[in-house]
Amino acid sequence: MKKIALFLTVALFATNAVAGLGDNDRRLKKVVEPAPAPVKVEPKKEEPKKVEPKKEEPKKEVKKAEKCQVTTADVPNPISRASFATAVEAREPVDTIKVVDENVDNIVLFTEIKNFKCGVIKHTWYNGDVEIYSQSFNITYPRYRTWTSTRPMHYEKGDTAKVVVSDGITGDEIATYTIKVK
């Protein structure tokens, strides 16, 4: 390192002599030292933390809710409101239809169920005696609004669309709704 500093001092002195500067000009006499060599730093190896096994706490007994089931034996007619419509928005029918004409694209049976929580309601659509569609609903609230729908293409002019609403557990018929297809 002394050799490099000496060489730079001599080179600087020679540059000053060529430029016509004397020894008294100390502005240019700077000893430039080379940057220190980079030091290789290795990351510390951390010892894995010891994991202590969890202490087993006594298990709390969780009482399972008894499975509630309501049938039509408990509530003979849980349907508080039912109507045919062309659509349902915000859980309410947008209109009420009495007949299905050529302008109707969808036939909807809307039903409002009350006091039948934990029960099962089933909508079954028929064309005559032929079942078209069936859907069951688990009733989870004291007031429950639900609907099913079908397309008029399943029926011909003069047919009657019939929907049987029944208890999904016992199979007992609760109500039957019909609408004429024109």
C-alpha positions, 0 to 999 in steps of 0.5 A: 500500500505504501508503494501505491501511495508513493507512486501516486505522490510521484505521479501527482508531483510530475503532473504539477511540474508539467502544469507549472505548479510548484511544491507550495500548491497543496490543493493538488497534493492529495494522497489517494488511497485505494478502497479497501477490498470487499470483505465476504460476510457469511450469514450467521447460521441460526440454530433451529428453535426447539419446539416444545410439544403442546400441552394437551388441555382437557377436551371440553364437551361440546353439546351437539344440537339436537336435530330438530325436525318439523313436519306437517303433523306439527304445523298442518299448513305452513304456507302463508302465501303462494302465487304464480309469477313470471319472475322473483326479485328481492325474494318477492314475485314481480307480478301475479299471473292467472294464465300462461300465454305466449308472452310468458317465458318462465312460470314461477311458483312463489311460496312463503313458509311460516313457522316451519323452521327445521322442516323440509318443503318440496315443490313438484311440477307436473304436466298431467300425471308426468313429473317435470321437476322436483326441488326440496328446500330445508327451511332454516328460518321461521319465515322462509320465502322460496320459489321454483320455476319451469319453462312453458315449453314443457306444456302444450296449449290447453295443458294445466301446469300443476305444482304439488307442495309437500312435506319433504320428510313425510311426503304428505301433500300440503297444497296443490296449485294449478295454472292453465297454459293458453 
